[in-house]
Amino acid sequence: MESAESKKQLLFSITRKDFRVDTFRSGGKGGQNQNKVESGVRITHLESGAVAESREERDQIRNKERAFQKLINTSKFKAWHKVKTSFMLQGIQDGEVELERRVNEAMKLENLKVEGKDENGRWSKEAVEENERE
């Protein structure tokens, strides 16, 4: 019987080039080290726009680890991950272009139901058609 571990497959990977890492002097507690050393770290995932930062630790490496952990736990990154995974499972390589195509298809006039209020204040499709003729 095949285990769940052996069924896993890599759908996509993210690397350092998918992130922007900024360092800064973090200020606050920590004395001169905080004021002289760029130990604060802000990480931005470029594709999703998710951002997290850490300035709690005295050294940059630990702050990078903390900032990355915070970033992958943001709702913005999790939402991006779900969409990306969904597209990859469907075999769609360029998710953003495909998503835009699907939205444009759904927004075609024949796929929309447009209603307006008639003279009695009730919602109806005819009210819109009357306004278009005027």
PAZAPA-4460 file (N, C-alpha, C; in steps of 0.05 Angstrom, whole numbers, plus 32768, in hexadecimal, padded with zeros to 4 digits):
% residues 134
    n_x    n_y    n_z   ca_x   ca_y   ca_z    c_x    c_y    c_z   seq   type   mol
   8011   7FE8   8000   8000   8000   8000   8012   8019   8000     1      M     A
   800B   802C   7FEF   801B   8044   7FEC   8014   8059   8002     2      E     A
   8029   8064   800E   8024   8077   8024   801E   8093   8018     3      S     A
   8012   80A3   8029   800B   80BF   8021   8025   80CF   801A     4      A     A
   803B   80C9   8028   8054   80D7   8022   805E   80D1   8006     5      E     A
   805B   80B8   7FFD   8066   80B2   7FE3   8054   80BD   7FCC     6      S     A
   803B   80C4   7FD2   8029   80D0   7FBE   802E   80EE   7FBA     7      K     A
   803B   80FB   7FCD   8040   8117   7FCA   8052   811D   7FB3     8      K     A
   804C   8134   7FA5   805D   813C   7F8F   8060   815A   7F91     9      Q     A
   8076   8164   7F86   807C   8180   7F86   806D   818E   7F70    10      L     A
   805B   81A0   7F77   804B   81AF   7F63   805A   81C7   7F59    11      L     A
   8067   81D6   7F6B   8077   81ED   7F64   8089   81F3   7F7C    12      F     A
   809C   8204   7F77   80AE   820C   7F8D   80B2   822A   7F8C    13      S     A
   80B8   8234   7FA4   80BE   8251   7FA5   80DB   8252   7FB0    14      I     A
   80E9   8266   7FA5   8106   8269   7FAC   810B   8285   7FB6    15      T     A
   8123   828A   7FBD   812B   82A5   7FC7   8124   82BB   7FB3    16      R     A
   8125   82B5   7F99   811F   82CA   7F85   8101   82D2   7F85    17      K     A
   80F0   82C2   7F92   80D4   82C9   7F94   80CE   82DC   7FAB    18      D     A
   80E3   82E4   7FBA   80DF   82F5   7FD1   80F2   830D   7FCF    19      F     A
   80E9   8323   7FDC   80FB   833A   7FE0   8101   833B   7FFE    20      R     A
   811A   833C   8005   8122   833D   8021   812F   8358   8026    21      V     A
   8123   8367   8039   812E   8381   8040   8137   837F   805D    22      D     A
   814E   838C   8063   8158   838D   807E   8158   83AA   8087    23      T     A
   8155   83AE   80A1   8154   83C9   80AC   815D   83CA   80C9    24      F     A
   8164   83E1   80D2   816A   83E4   80EF   814F   83E5   80FD    25      R     A
   814C   83D3   8110   8132   83CF   811B   812B   83E1   8132    26      S     A
   813E   83EE   8140   8138   83FF   8156   812B   83F1   816D    27      G     A
   8124   83FF   8181   8116   83F3   8198   8129   83E6   81AB    28      G     A
   811F   83D1   81B9   812F   83C2   81CD   8147   83B5   81C0    29      K     A
   815C   83B1   81CE   8173   83A4   81C4   818C   83B5   81C5    30      G     A
   8189   83CD   81CE   81A0   83DE   81D1   81AD   83E6   81B7    31      G     A
   81C8   83EA   81B8   81D6   83F4   81A1   81D5   83E1   8189    32      Q     A
   81D3   83C7   818E   81D2   83B4   8178   81BA   83BB   8166    33      N     A
   81A3   83C1   8171   818B   83C7   8162   818F   83E1   8151    34      Q     A
   819E   83F4   815C   81A2   840E   814F   81B8   840E   813A    35      N     A
   81CB   83FB   813B   81E2   83FB   8129   81E1   83E5   8114    36      K     A
   81D3   83D0   8119   81D3   83B9   8108   81B8   83B5   80FA    37      V     A
   81B8   83AF   80E1   819F   83AA   80D2   8195   838E   80D8    38      E     A
   818A   838B   80F0   8181   8370   80F8   8163   836B   80F1    39      S     A
   8154   8380   80ED   8138   837D   80E5   8135   8373   80C9    40      G     A
   8122   8362   80C4   811E   8356   80A9   8101   8358   80A1    41      V     A
   80FD   8360   8088   80E2   8361   807C   80E3   8350   8063    42      R     A
   80D2   833C   8060   80D1   832B   8049   80B7   832F   803A    43      I     A
   80B9   8332   8020   80A1   8335   800F   80A0   831F   7FFA    44      T     A
   808A   8311   7FF8   8087   82FD   7FE3   807B   830C   7FCB    45      H     A
   808B   830E   7FB6   8085   8320   7FA0   806B   8319   7F92    46      L     A
   8065   82FF   7F8E   804D   82F8   7F7E   8033   82FC   7F8E    47      E     A
   8033   82F6   7FA8   801B   82F9   7FB7   8019   8315   7FC4    48      S     A
   802F   8322   7FC9   802F   833C   7FD7   802F   8339   7FF5    49      G     A
   8031   8321   7FFF   8032   831C   801C   804C   8327   8027    50      A     A
   804A   8334   803F   8061   8341   804C   8061   8339   8069    51      V     A
   8079   8334   8073   807C   832F   8090   8098   833A   8098    52      A     A
   8099   8342   80B1   80B3   834B   80BB   80B8   8342   80D7    53      E     A
   80D1   8342   80DF   80D9   833A   80F9   80F0   834C   8103    54      S     A
   80EE   8355   811B   8103   8365   8127   8108   835C   8144    55      R     A
   80FC   8346   814C   80FD   833D   8167   8118   8333   8170    56      E     A
   8126   8326   815E   8140   831A   8165   8157   832E   8161    57      E     A
   816E   8328   816D   8185   833A   816B   8195   8336   8151    58      R     A
   8191   831F   8144   81A1   831A   812C   818E   8316   8114    59      D     A
   8199   831D   80FD   818A   831D   80E4   8181   8301   80DC    60      Q     A
   8191   82ED   80DF   818A   82D2   80D6   8171   82C8   80E4    61      I     A
   8170   82CB   80FE   8158   82C3   810D   813F   82D3   8105    62      R     A
   8143   82ED   8100   812D   82FE   80F7   8123   82F6   80DC    63      N     A
   8135   82ED   80CA   812D   82E3   80B0   811C   82CA   80B3    64      K     A
   8124   82B8   80C4   8115   82A0   80C9   80F9   82A7   80D4    65      E     A
   80F8   82B9   80E7   80DE   82C0   80F3   80CC   82CE   80DE    66      R     A
   80D8   82E0   80CE   80C8   82EF   80BA   80BD   82DC   80A5    67      A     A
   80CD   82C8   809D   80C4   82B5   808A   80AD   82A5   8095    68      F     A
   80AF   829C   80AE   809A   828C   80BB   8080   829D   80BC    69      Q     A
   8083   82B7   80C4   806C   82C8   80C5   805F   82CB   80A9    70      K     A
   8070   82CE   8095   8066   82D2   8079   8056   82BB   8070    71      L     A
   8060   82A2   8074   8051   828B   8069   8038   8286   8079    72      I     A
   8034   8293   8090   801C   8290   809F   8008   82A7   809B    73      N     A
   800F   82BA   8089   7FFC   82D0   8084   7FE5   82C6   8072    74      T     A
   7FCE   82D2   8075   7FB7   82C9   8065   7FBB   82CF   8048    75      S     A
   7FCA   82E4   8041   7FCF   82EB   8025   7FE0   82D5   8018    76      K     A
   7FF5   82CC   8026   8006   82B7   801A   7FF7   829D   8018    77      F     A
   7FE7   8296   802D   7FD8   827D   802D   7FC4   827D   8016    78      K     A
   7FB7   8294   8011   7FA3   8296   7FFB   7FB2   8292   7FE0    79      A     A
   7FC9   829F   7FDD   7FD8   829C   7FC4   7FE0   827E   7FC1    80      W     A
   7FE9   8272   7FD6   7FF2   8256   7FD4   7FDB   8244   7FCC    81      H     A
   7FC3   8248   7FD6   7FAC   8238   7FCE   7FA6   823B   7FB1    82      K     A
   7FA5   8254   7FA7   7F9F   8259   7F8B   7FB5   824C   7F79    83      V     A
   7FCE   8250   7F80   7FE4   8246   7F70   7FE3   8227   7F70    84      K     A
   7FDE   821B   7F87   7FDC   81FE   7F88   7FC5   81F4   7F77    85      T     A
   7FAE   8201   7F78   7F97   81FA   7F69   7F9D   81FA   7F4B    86      S     A
   7FAA   8210   7F42   7FB1   8212   7F26   7FC4   81FC   7F1D    87      F     A
   7FD8   81F6   7F2E   7FEC   81E2   7F28   7FDF   81C6   7F26    88      M     A
   7FCC   81C1   7F38   7FBE   81A7   7F37   7FAD   81A4   7F1E    89      L     A
   7FA4   81BA   7F14   7F95   81BA   7EFB   7FA6   81BB   7EE2    90      Q     A
   7FC0   81BD   7EE6   7FD3   81BD   7ED0   7FD6   81D8   7EC3    91      G     A
   7FCE   81ED   7ED1   7FCF   8209   7EC6   7FE9   8215   7ED0    92      I     A
   7FFB   821C   7EBD   8015   8226   7EC5   8015   8243   7ECC    93      Q     A
   8008   8254   7EBC   8007   8271   7EC1   7FEC   8278   7ECD    94      D     A
   7FEA   8275   7EE7   7FD1   8278   7EF5   7FC5   8293   7EF3    95      G     A
   7FD5   82A9   7EF4   7FCA   82C4   7EF3   7FBC   82C9   7ED8    96      E     A
   7FC9   82C1   7EC2   7FBD   82C5   7EA8   7FA4   82B5   7EA5    97      V     A
   7FA4   829C   7EAE   7F8D   828B   7EAD   7F76   8296   7EBE    98      E     A
   7F7C   82A0   7ED5   7F68   82AB   7EE7   7F5B   82C3   7EDA    99      L     A
   7F6B   82D4   7ECE   7F60   82EC   7EC0   7F4E   82E3   7EA9   100      E     A
   7F56   82CF   7E9A   7F46   82C5   7E83   7F2B   82BB   7E8D   101      R     A
   7F2C   82AC   7EA3   7F13   82A1   7EAF   7F00   82B7   7EB9   102      R     A
   7F0C   82CB   7EC6   7EFC   82E2   7ECF   7EEF   82F0   7EB8   103      V     A
   7EFF   82F6   7EA3   7EF4   8303   7E8B   7EDE   82F3   7E7E   104      N     A
   7EE1   82D9   7E7D   7ECC   82C8   7E72   7EB3   82C9   7E82   105      E     A
   7EB5   82C8   7E9D   7E9E   82C9   7EAE   7E90   82E4   7EAD   106      A     A
   7E9F   82F9   7EA7   7E93   8314   7EA6   7E87   831C   7E8C   107      M     A
   7E87   830A   7E78   7E7A   8310   7E5F   7E5C   8316   7E64   108      K     A
   7E51   8328   7E54   7E35   8330   7E59   7E21   8319   7E5A   109      L     A
   7E25   8305   7E49   7E12   82EF   7E48   7E13   82DE   7E62   110      E     A
   7E28   82E1   7E71   7E2B   82D2   7E8A   7E22   82E2   7EA3   111      N     A
   7E19   82FB   7E9F   7E11   830B   7EB5   7DF3   830F   7EB6   112      L     A
   7DE8   8311   7ECE   7DCC   8317   7ED2   7DCB   8332   7EDE   113      K     A
   7DBF   8345   7ECF   7DBE   8361   7ED8   7DA1   8368   7EDE   114      V     A
   7D9C   8372   7EF5   7D81   837A   7EFD   7D81   8396   7F07   115      E     A
   7D6A   83A3   7F05   7D67   83BE   7F10   7D4C   83BF   7F1D   116      G     A
   7D46   83D6   7F2A   7D2C   83D9   7F37   7D19   83E6   7F24   117      K     A
   7D00   83DC   7F24   7CEB   83E7   7F13   7CDE   83FE   7F22   118      D     A
   7CC9   840A   7F16   7CBC   8421   7F23   7CAF   841A   7F3E   119      E     A
   7CAA   8400   7F43   7C9F   83F8   7F5D   7CB5   83F0   7F72   120      N     A
   7CCE   83F3   7F6A   7CE4   83ED   7F7C   7CEC   83D0   7F7D   121      G     A
   7CE1   83C0   7F6B   7CE8   83A3   7F6A   7CFF   839F   7F57   122      R     A
   7D0F   838B   7F5D   7D26   8384   7F4C   7D1B   8374   7F34   123      W     A
   7D24   837C   7F1C   7D1C   836E   7F04   7D2F   8373   7EED   124      S     A
   7D32   8360   7EDB   7D43   8362   7EC4   7D37   8377   7EB0   125      K     A
   7D1D   8378   7EAF   7D0F   838A   7E9C   7D16   83A7   7EA2   126      E     A
   7D19   83AE   7EBC   7D1F   83C9   7EC4   7D39   83D3   7EB7   127      A     A
   7D4D   83C1   7EB6   7D66   83C8   7EA9   7D62   83CC   7E8B   128      V     A
   7D54   83BB   7E7F   7D4F   83BD   7E62   7D40   83D7   7E5B   129      E     A
   7D2D   83DF   7E6C   7D1F   83F8   7E68   7D31   8410   7E6A   130      E     A
   7D43   8410   7E7D   7D56   8426   7E81   7D6A   8427   7E69   131      N     A
   7D71   8410   7E5E   7D83   8410   7E47   7D76   841C   7E2E   132      E     A
   7D5C   8419   7E2B   7D4E   8424   7E14   7D4A   8442   7E16   133      R     A
   7D49   844D   7E2E   7D45   846A   7E32   7D5D   847A   7E2D   134      E     A
***
